[in-house]
């Protein structure tokens, strides 16, 4: 087992990528502590892992609230004695054209997707430094950190911030034996993307060289690699789990009008 005896905190653990990461980490021997604003959801996931022979706990946590994040980490240490891995996965999105994007939604998305990652990683890193034997920090960014995907300005900016936050953490935490890496998924087949109209889903699939949406397990397996000793000399890296999306270069849509001449 690749994570035997390690304690992993996973935010956004109630659904999708977080849930699948928790299941996989537990199957690989980790004790998993799940945090999510959806208390019932993480409790359900934790019970399922425990019923399958794993060890798991769950706690309601708003990742944008420093006091709640610190309480989450403190509870993990009180219950399991240490913290070895933080997967900062919790995130939200709001879709609106740039010219009409409400400031309130901009602030809301950055609070969860960037400030939340900062708070979770900082609290985890402080505990790892205190323990003195290293650790793994994994943040979930997005391929939107590298592409100006329309109608998602707050989400895109936050995820780009996660990439730079990850680099800074890697540099500053290396002296403590803590690695910090990010994962940049493309379109993943989750509850959110299943609500898209079929035409919109097909447009997104058409941009992916492998010809399909990713599965939550695809991202979970990347997280497992980064959390394991196989990645012990990798830090400050953002791993795209995107079916080749970023390799495809700029994409032009024939139905998009040409921009006005300057």
Buried (B, 14 or more C-beta within 10 A) or exposed (E): EBBEEBBBBBBBBBBBBBBBBBBBBBBBBBBBBBBBBBBEBBBBBBEBBBEEEBBBBBBBBBBBBBEBBBBBBEBBBEEBEBBBBBBBBBBBBBEBEEEEBEEEBBEBBBBBBBBBBBBBBBBBBEBBBEBEEBBBBBBBBBBBBBBEBEBBBBBBBBBBBBBBBBBEBBEEBBEBBBBBBBBBBBBBBBEBBEEBEEEEBEBBBEBBEEEEBBBBBBBBBBBBBBBBEEBEEBBBBBBBBBBEBBEEEEEEEEEEEEEEEE
